[in-house]
Amino acid sequence: MLRFGVVGIDHGHIFDHVNGLLAAGAEFAGYCDKTSVPGLLDAFRRAYPDVPVIDRQALLDDDSIDVICIAAIPADRAGLAIRAMEAGKDVIVDKPGMTTRAQLAAIRETVEKTGRIFSICFSERLCVPSAVRAGKLVKAGAIGKVVQTIGMGPHRMSADQRPDWFFKLDRFGGIIVDIASHQIDQFLFYTGSETADIAAASIGNFATGDYPAFQDFGEVLLRSDRAAGYIRVDWFTPDGLPTWGDGRLTILGTEGYIELRKYVDIGGREGKDHLFLVDQTHTEYIDCSGDKLDYFDQFVVDVRERTETAMSQAHVFEVCRLSLEAQEKAHNITAR
């Protein structure tokens, strides 16, 4: 049985990693309780009361542990992943997997040297049942050839609940690196593109004056040899919305389109994971909330058989490269 440990409990996505691996039949061996978000650690303890707290180095040194899950402060994730891979572990890292080109180069080198798996759990695709269903519909040809994606990633700020590092550019990496990596992953995946170019990118700080280094808006225009993509991410989700963000994705094909309303349908349907399919014959609503996720089962197989069924290593690195490049190229439209 695959055994895993947790190092870095600084973002709530760590629950996706743990619950996904447990559902795939893995054993939770233990976790390091170092955190910058005490409330998150308290929730983690309540969720897994029987899992032991183990010193970070002891987790890395334990030969019986196969995988390390990491949701540390973004700027620290690459270093922890490298330590884990050098200790013979495969890793699942929360997005962004790194915040600088130097970190990306170091991870590439470590993967090549160790042969370990460096996987980023892009939760807005891999942990969202409607996004999984959309992938299967696209693969089946339900909307013809995909020619464009439009990905929206709005978030609620809740500034008083955020740790200090959340507002420091060198710690969170910028809004495109931090959030839009989700939408870049989706663009490459749904369009079947191996690579892409950054045609344009913008960032801004429109309403977060107390934190001048913060970025509360970002956008990216992508193009590949087969499709185009537009991305908008922001921290402007109003309090009137009953969830943290109205995340949406539109996938345009030559024979139809798919729209995902991942977390809420402001039209009135309850729950989340709403998928709308329009093709040449009809318009269909699909409730995907009961659909099974595939990523963690596939990742467990990849660890055991040294395959790349959950996500190719090349895809991971390309998403990271594009995210970093878009962040670097982004024009600050609110700069004074």
Phi and psi in degrees as a GROMACS rama.xvg file:
@    title "Ramachandran Plot"
@    xaxis  label "Phi"
@    yaxis  label "Psi"
@TYPE xy
-66.7155  136.403  LEU-2
-118.309  141.088  ARG-3
-135.439  155.903  PHE-4
-128.267  165.579  GLY-5
-119.89  129.894  VAL-6
-131.529  114.846  VAL-7
101.946  90.6625  GLY-8
-112.892  75.2265  ILE-9
-122.659  0.673963  ASP-10
-146.982  143.478  HIS-11
-64.4762  -14.4321  GLY-12
-63.0695  -14.72  HIS-13
-60.8892  -28.3277  ILE-14
-65.6674  -35.391  PHE-15
-60.8957  -43.863  ASP-16
-62.226  -50.8376  HIS-17
-64.5249  -49.8522  VAL-18
-65.674  -35.5404  ASN-19
-65.7946  -43.6952  GLY-20
-69.7281  -37.9119  LEU-21
-62.2823  -42.5986  LEU-22
-64.5095  -27.1303  ALA-23
-84.5402  2.7039  ALA-24
94.9892  9.19957  GLY-25
-82.2765  162.903  ALA-26
-106.876  130.721  GLU-27
-85.4518  106.114  PHE-28
-82.352  -30.9663  ALA-29
162.407  171.015  GLY-30
-145.773  151.853  TYR-31
-87.1865  132.995  CYS-32
-95.2307  15.8055  ASP-33
-68.9687  132.436  LYS-34
-156.382  156.96  THR-35
-103.487  1.0187  SER-36
-130.294  85.7333  VAL-37
-55.317  -37.715  PRO-38
-63.3618  -35.2881  GLY-39
-67.0236  -41.0341  LEU-40
-63.0392  -39.892  LEU-41
-60.2283  -43.812  ASP-42
-64.957  -36.728  ALA-43
-64.3014  -44.0801  PHE-44
-62.0265  -40.8793  ARG-45
-66.4338  -34.7695  ARG-46
-71.9408  -32.4896  ALA-47
-131.646  65.1853  TYR-48
-65.8696  -21.7751  PRO-49
-98.0445  1.05604  ASP-50
-89.0216  130.038  VAL-51
-74.6824  147.387  PRO-52
-83.7003  128.169  VAL-53
-131.326  140.088  ILE-54
-54.2023  141.456  ASP-55
-55.4661  -49.1758  ARG-56
-66.038  -33.7864  GLN-57
-64.8189  -37.1782  ALA-58
-61.8321  -44.3271  LEU-59
-67.8571  -32.3667  LEU-60
-81.7848  -13.5248  ASP-61
-75.9969  109.713  ASP-62
-67.9577  -15.2884  ASP-63
-83.3312  -8.3884  SER-64
-94.57  125.871  ILE-65
-93.1369  -33.236  ASP-66
-133.901  140.722  VAL-67
-116.255  129.028  ILE-68
-99.7491  136.455  CYS-69
-133.285  121.76  ILE-70
-134.784  50.2859  ALA-71
-77.6531  -176.726  ALA-72
-55.631  134.849  ILE-73
-48.7358  -43.0616  PRO-74
-67.5096  -16.132  ALA-75
-98.7312  -7.96647  ASP-76
-67.1211  -41.5708  ARG-77
-62.3734  -45.5874  ALA-78
-60.6839  -42.0174  GLY-79
-67.1171  -39.4697  LEU-80
-63.448  -40.5249  ALA-81
-63.5847  -44.1419  ILE-82
-59.2366  -42.211  ARG-83
-66.5259  -43.8676  ALA-84
-65.8412  -39.0973  MET-85
-65.8081  -22.7109  GLU-86
-88.4649  6.42816  ALA-87
89.7796  15.5029  GLY-88
-102.093  148.499  LYS-89
-83.9355  156.757  ASP-90
-132.53  146.229  VAL-91
-115.794  122.577  ILE-92
-117.17  141.911  VAL-93
-68.4244  153.424  ASP-94
-74.6451  148.514  LYS-95
-76.643  145.996  PRO-96
-70.903  -20.4227  GLY-97
-159.553  168.089  MET-98
-122.146  -2.94164  THR-99
-140.186  159.369  THR-100
-64.9862  -34.0598  ARG-101
-63.6997  -39.2587  ALA-102
-66.5696  -39.9484  GLN-103
-61.3315  -44.0009  LEU-104
-61.905  -40.6628  ALA-105
-67.2094  -38.2751  ALA-106
-68.3893  -43.179  ILE-107
-54.8804  -46.8139  ARG-108
-62.9462  -40.5287  GLU-109
-68.0957  -41.1566  THR-110
-61.3937  -43.5799  VAL-111
-64.9565  -39.5595  GLU-112
-73.5532  -39.444  LYS-113
-97.5336  -23.4987  THR-114
74.7472  12.932  GLY-115
-83.7459  163.384  ARG-116
-91.1397  126.714  ILE-117
-112.831  103.787  PHE-118
-116.604  137.725  SER-119
-106.862  125.9  ILE-120
-83.5263  93.4023  CYS-121
-77.6352  88.3688  PHE-122
-63.5733  -27.6722  SER-123
-71.1954  -10.0792  GLU-124
-112.171  -48.1216  ARG-125
-78.8302  -24.1236  LEU-126
-112.781  18.4806  CYS-127
-120.503  109.691  VAL-128
-55.1967  -36.9112  PRO-129
-66.5427  -33.0023  SER-130
-69.8858  -35.1945  ALA-131
-65.0695  -44.7212  VAL-132
-62.8512  -39.8347  ARG-133
-59.944  -40.6181  ALA-134
-60.8712  -39.2275  GLY-135
-70.339  -37.3812  LYS-136
-65.9352  -43.0281  LEU-137
-61.7221  -45.3738  VAL-138
-61.5057  -33.3853  LYS-139
-79.7791  -3.75661  ALA-140
83.7202  20.7068  GLY-141
-62.904  -26.7236  ALA-142
-124.269  20.3787  ILE-143
75.1874  -149.76  GLY-144
-81.7889  128.819  LYS-145
-74.6834  129.693  VAL-146
-118.007  -15.1603  VAL-147
-160.136  148.422  GLN-148
-124.15  144.234  THR-149
-122.786  112.623  ILE-150
-112.418  127.919  GLY-151
-115.459  127.775  MET-152
-127.928  68.1677  GLY-153
-78.2992  146.391  PRO-154
-134.99  154.01  HIS-155
-87.1533  136.198  ARG-156
-69.7511  -57.9227  MET-157
47.4292  55.0354  SER-158
-57.3668  -35.116  ALA-159
-71.0052  -10.8899  ASP-160
-103.662  3.23655  GLN-161
-96.4181  142.071  ARG-162
-71.2133  164.37  PRO-163
-57.1591  -39.2722  ASP-164
-64.3722  -22.0874  TRP-165
-58.0926  -29.0433  PHE-166
-101.451  2.97667  PHE-167
-102.766  118.431  LYS-168
-56.5406  -40.2069  LEU-169
-73.1746  -9.3652  ASP-170
-102.425  -36.8334  ARG-171
-98.8058  -16.5434  PHE-172
91.7826  -7.02157  GLY-173
102.532  152.475  GLY-174
-65.5198  -32.3297  ILE-175
-71.5493  -46.4644  ILE-176
-61.4059  -45.1371  VAL-177
-71.9971  -43.53  ASP-178
-110.361  -48.0134  ILE-179
-68.0594  -10.74  ALA-180
-57.4098  -32.1881  SER-181
-57.6916  -50.7035  HIS-182
-72.4832  -30.3727  GLN-183
-66.0901  -42.2382  ILE-184
-56.5374  -44.6472  ASP-185
-67.0989  -40.0783  GLN-186
-58.2107  -50.9298  PHE-187
-61.6734  -42.7246  LEU-188
-66.5991  -53.6248  PHE-189
-72.5326  -27.9978  TYR-190
-89.2034  -8.94529  THR-191
69.6427  27.5825  GLY-192
-90.2408  134.19  SER-193
-82.803  -26.524  GLU-194
-151.323  175.453  THR-195
-160.874  169.397  ALA-196
-113.77  148.522  ASP-197
-89.6664  107.022  ILE-198
-78.0484  -35.2505  ALA-199
-164.985  155.653  ALA-200
-155.793  146.336  ALA-201
-139.277  151.424  SER-202
-135.401  166.018  ILE-203
-168.111  159.564  GLY-204
-123.613  94.3721  ASN-205
-90.6446  -31.7651  PHE-206
-141.66  20.9935  ALA-207
-125.143  54.198  THR-208
-62.3633  -25.7352  GLY-209
-68.4088  -16.3075  ASP-210
-130.004  81.5195  TYR-211
-62.6271  -23.3251  PRO-212
-83.3421  -9.03688  ALA-213
-78.2449  156.607  PHE-214
-124.852  116.964  GLN-215
-103.464  2.55803  ASP-216
-145.533  142.145  PHE-217
-154.455  149.094  GLY-218
-146.927  151.331  GLU-219
-140.774  137.676  VAL-220
-112.699  120.776  LEU-221
-112.528  153.665  LEU-222
-149.422  141.89  ARG-223
-123.339  -171.204  SER-224
-78.0395  1.83415  ASP-225
-139.867  -8.0445  ARG-226
-162.659  168.864  ALA-227
-121.593  160.202  ALA-228
-150.227  145.247  GLY-229
-126.088  138.937  TYR-230
-130.398  135.237  ILE-231
-132.003  129.092  ARG-232
-129.033  149.099  VAL-233
-163.241  170.329  ASP-234
-117.198  42.2153  TRP-235
-114.006  16.246  PHE-236
-58.2399  120.088  THR-237
-75.2941  157.775  PRO-238
-64.9867  -19.3627  ASP-239
-70.2097  -16.7439  GLY-240
-79.5546  136.08  LEU-241
-79.7566  8.5621  PRO-242
-144.547  179.965  THR-243
-73.7162  -18.9214  TRP-244
-176.238  144.556  GLY-245
-91.1829  68.2951  ASP-246
-67.872  128.442  GLY-247
-135.375  155.055  ARG-248
-142.49  130.045  LEU-249
-114.861  127.123  THR-250
-114.031  111.969  ILE-251
-95.9952  127.644  LEU-252
-120.17  171.367  GLY-253
-71.9653  -16.2394  THR-254
-121.665  10.0311  GLU-255
160.337  -169.961  GLY-256
-150.681  160.498  TYR-257
-124.097  135.836  ILE-258
-121.815  132.462  GLU-259
-107.649  129.722  LEU-260
-111.743  92.915  ARG-261
-69.9542  -42.4088  LYS-262
-115.484  -14.393  TYR-263
-164.948  147.436  VAL-264
-113.3  104.255  ASP-265
-68.1277  -6.84387  ILE-266
-76.3688  -12.0318  GLY-267
123.651  -15.7827  GLY-268
-66.7216  140.035  ARG-269
-76.8586  160.577  GLU-270
78.7869  -158.868  GLY-271
-138.211  -174.208  LYS-272
62.4972  55.8082  ASP-273
-96.4639  128.365  HIS-274
-122.992  131.791  LEU-275
-116.249  126.942  PHE-276
-118.366  127.005  LEU-277
-124.249  123.328  VAL-278
-130.192  -161.763  ASP-279
-73.7666  -10.6526  GLN-280
-119.085  -23.8309  THR-281
-164.056  171.653  HIS-282
-117.393  131.306  THR-283
-133.772  137.312  GLU-284
-102.429  133.331  TYR-285
-126.133  123.125  ILE-286
-85.283  111.769  ASP-287
-101.154  8.73243  CYS-288
-61.6008  -22.8618  SER-289
-95.9183  1.56581  GLY-290
-68.8853  146.257  ASP-291
-83.9298  143.474  LYS-292
-81.3853  150.399  LEU-293
-109.684  -27.463  ASP-294
-55.903  -48.4141  TYR-295
-71.1462  -38.4239  PHE-296
-60.3917  -43.9032  ASP-297
-66.997  -38.6772  GLN-298
-62.6645  -41.8737  PHE-299
-59.9232  -42.4177  VAL-300
-62.5106  -42.4578  VAL-301
-62.2144  -39.7509  ASP-302
-63.0904  -42.4887  VAL-303
-73.2203  -40.3399  ARG-304
-106.648  -1.43922  GLU-305
59.5656  45.3826  ARG-306
-109.974  -175.862  THR-307
-134.033  54.4267  GLU-308
-84.0917  -31.3947  THR-309
-72.3565  -41.5963  ALA-310
-172.874  134.402  MET-311
-74.4165  149.49  SER-312
-63.253  -34.7961  GLN-313
-63.057  -39.1372  ALA-314
-63.2919  -45.4315  HIS-315
-56.6736  -49.9166  VAL-316
-65.6604  -35.2506  PHE-317
-70.4127  -39.4403  GLU-318
-59.3897  -44.2107  VAL-319
-64.4338  -43.6947  CYS-320
-61.7289  -45.5714  ARG-321
-66.2131  -38.7557  LEU-322
-62.1352  -45.6085  SER-323
-65.6891  -41.1406  LEU-324
-66.1047  -42.7132  GLU-325
-63.9415  -39.1863  ALA-326
-63.5064  -42.3039  GLN-327
-66.4857  -37.784  GLU-328
-83.1087  -12.7433  LYS-329
-62.8013  132.217  ALA-330
-85.8499  128.692  HIS-331
-82.5608  105.609  ASN-332
-82.1185  -3.18554  ILE-333
-112.004  6.55328  THR-334
-64.74  135.538  ALA-335
